[in-house]
Amino acid sequence: MDCFKPNFITGISEIYISAEIGINHNGDLNVAKELINNSKKAGVNAVKFQKRTIDIVYSEDMLSQTRESPWGTTQREQKEGLEFSIDEYKEIDSYCKEIGIDWYASAWDIESQDFLNNFSLPVNKIASAMATNYEFVERVASEKKPTFISTGMCTYEQIENVVNIFNNEKCEFVLMHTNSEYPSREEKLNLSVISTLKNKFKCNVGYSGHEPSVSPSLVAATLGAVSIERHVTLDRSMYGSDQAASLEYQGLKNLVDTIRKLNFILGNGEKEITDIEEEVAKKLRYWE
């Protein structure tokens, strides 16, 4: 089946699973390390973060607005509290190498993309919010690095614009079907779009899920998703807008274990009768 062809990143016949830590670390490096550890134990291929240059992504008017958070009373204090420094990312990079897990991040501006190039990351990621910023898309595609492209909130025309940019740059990519609600309502996931995107754009397609349950990601895998990305958390009750759309450790472990079984559960699609079935047939079958 298509979803078990060699992955464009790993070269092995398995779905590439990313645990999206995002900003669920709440600016705490120890929480980030615990999430990395949990993700490694669960068996994912990579952990993912988010990187923003606050004064580029947000207006001064927005940053000056009131917002109560663990870091203060303004939007700026909240946003800055969630960002890691270069030294903290160096520690994340070292830690991931030490325990043997990939990491990468979605940049929300060109300066943050340049920041991430301080590290030898295996892939790029374009978040749904950045998919219509074509200057940014051009910049990422020009790096010629395999890229996951989220398609939430995007029309087919907008997706086609991004696909054309990546094809022109001859840069490998995977479109990631997603619903950009946090958390997503299951009746709005529209997973059949995975097949639609695959047929329409003749490319690999994955799934980025924001629902609190496990089953939609499994359905996505059987529909041909070559990559699955899920937000993860230590506890859904923690501070943060993404926590409720995330999986705790046991949910992530259950998801990964089941996905890893799919290739031999689904088989090769060819009808065959096993040796044991032959024996059963001799006992039970009506012979013409």
N, C-alpha and C positions, 0 to 999 in steps of 0.2 A: 504494500500500500504506500501511497505517496508520503504519508506522514512519517514513514520509517526509512525513507531514503537517507543516505548520509547527510548529516546536518551541515549547513554551509559554514558553520563556525568550527565545530568539533571534528568533522570528518567521520563521526561514528553514527551508527544507525540507532539514534534515540532522539526523543524530543528534548530540546534545550529548555530547561526550566530555570526561570529567574525568580528569586525572592526579592520583591521590591521593598527595600527598607525605606526608601524615599526620605521623608523627614520624620518618620516615626521614632527616630532615636532621640528626638526632642533636644538636640544639641549636646547630648551626653555621650562621650566616647565609650564609656563603659556599657551603656545600653546598646550602642552600635555593635560593639564586640560580642555582646550576648546574642544579639540578633544574627550576627554572622555565624556564631557557633551553632545556634539552633538550625540555621539554614544548611550548614555543612552536615550536621547530624541527620537532617531530614533527607539529604541526598540530592539537593538541587545542584545545578551547574554553576550558578552565579548569584551574587547579590548585587542589587542596584541602588544607587543613591540619586539625589537631585542636587543640582548646583545652580545658584542664582547670584547675580550681581545686583544687590538690592536696589541701588540707585538707578539702575538701567531698567529693571523689570517693572518697578513701581514708581508712580509719580510722587513728588514731594507732598502734594496735597493728600494723597492716600496715606502716605507714611506718617503724616502728622495726626491722623485721626485717632480717636480713642479706641483702645482694645485692651481689655484686661487679660493678662497672661502671666505665666510664672516669671517672666523677665521684666515686667513693667506694665505701663498703662497705655502705651501707644502701639500702633501698627509697626512702626520702625523697630521698636524694642522686641516685639514678637518675631518679626522676620529675621532680624539679626541674631536672635537667640537660637534660631534653627539652623544657622549656617556654620559649617566647619571651616577652619582655616587651612592653609597649605600644610602646616605642620601636622594637623589632625588627619588630613587626608594621606599624608606620608605614613602616618602610623597605621591607618586603615590598609593602605597598600602593602605595607610590611606584614601586617597581621594576616591578610588574605593569602599572601605568598607562603607564610609560615604554616598555615593549616591546609593549604592546597585548594583554594576556591577562587574562581574568577570574580572580578568586580568591574562594574562600569557605572556610568551615571548619565542622566539626561540633563543637558545644559539648557538654560532658559534664555540665553543671550550669547552673542559671539564672544564676549570677554570670558564668560564661563567656559565656553568650548575651548578657548585657548588655554585656560587654566587646567582643564582636564588633560590637555596634551603634555602636561608635565609628567604624565604616567603612561606606561605602555599598556593601554587598555585594549582588550580583544575586539570590542565592538563600540559603535556609537549608538545613541538612542535619540530619536526625535519625539518629544512629547506631543500629544494631540494639540495642545495650545500653541505649539510652535510650527505645526505643519503647514500653516498658511503664511508664515513669515518666509517668503521665498529667498530673501537675501541670506537668512540663516540656513535654509535648506541647501542652497548652493554652496555655502561655506562647508557644511558637513559632508556633502557629496564629494566635494573636491579633495577630501582627505583619502578617498578610495578605500575606506575602511568599512567592512560589513556593518550594516545599520538596521536596527529595528525602527519602524516608523508607525507610530500609533495613529489611528484614523478616526478617533472619536470626534464628534461634532463636525466632521468633514463631509462634503458632498462628493459624488463621484468625480465631478469636474475638478474639484480641489485635489483629490487623490491623484487624478491623472496628471495634474501639473507637477506634483512631487515625483511621481513615477517617471515622467519624462526627463526631469532634471537628473535623476539617478541613472537612468538609461543613457543619457547623453554623456554623463561622466564615467560610464562603464563601472559603476560602483554597485556592489552586491547589496541587496536589501531584502527585508521581510516586512510585509505590511501586517500590522497588528490590529485585528478587529477589536473594537472596544466600545462600550457604552460609558460615557464620561460622567455619569451620575455617581455620587459617593454617599452611601453605598448604592449600587445598581439594583433596580428592581428586576427580578428574574423574567417577568413577562415583557421586559423591554430589551433583553439581551440580543435577540434576533441573531442567533448563532448561525443561521443559514447563510448569512452574509459572508461567512468564511468561504463557502463554496463559490459564492457570487464573485468575490474579489479574486479568487484564484482563477476562475474562468475568464473574467473580464480583463485582468491585467497580466495573465500568464506568468505568475510569479508565486513564490512561497508566501504563505499566509500563516500568521500565528494568532494568539488570543491573549489579551491583557484583561484580566477580570477584576472588578471592583465589588462584586457581590460577597456577602459574608459566608456563603455556602461553598462546598467543594464540587458538587455534581456538575455545574455548567462547564468547568474546566475539563472534566473528563469527557463530556459530550464534544467539546471543541477538539479534543485530541482525536476522537474517533472520526470527526469530520475532516481531518487532514491537517490540523494545526501543527506546524513544525516547531513551534515555540510556545510555551505557556509562561505568562508573567503574572504573579499574584503578590499583592501587598501583604506584608507580614508584620506582626506586632508581638510584644511580650504579653500584653493584656489589652483587650478591646476597650476597657474602661479608662485607659491612660489618656492624658491630655493630648488633643490633636484631632484635626478634622478628618484625617485618613484612617484613624484607628478602627472605627466601626466597619470599614470596608476591607479589613485585613483578616488574615488567618493567624491564629495562635499556633504554637508549635505542633500540637497533635493533629490539627486540621491540615497543616502543610505536610506533615509526615504521611498522613493517610493519602493525600493527593499524590504525592511523589511515588509512594509504593504502588498505588493502583496504576498510574501512568506507566511505570516501568514494566508492569505486567502486560500491557496492551499488545505489544508486538507479538508475543507468543499466544495470547488469548485469541486475538483476531486471526492469526495464521496468515497463510499466503493466498487465500481466496480460491484455492483449487479443492474441489470435492474429492475426498479420499476416504476409504474405509480402513479403519485400523485393524491390527491383528486381533485385538480383543473383540472388536465388533464382529469379526469373522466367526469367532467362537460362539458369540451370542446368537448370531444368525443361524448357526447350525442347530442350536437348541430351540429357537423360538420362531423362526421364519416359516411361513407357509410356502411350500415349494410347488411351483406350477408343474 
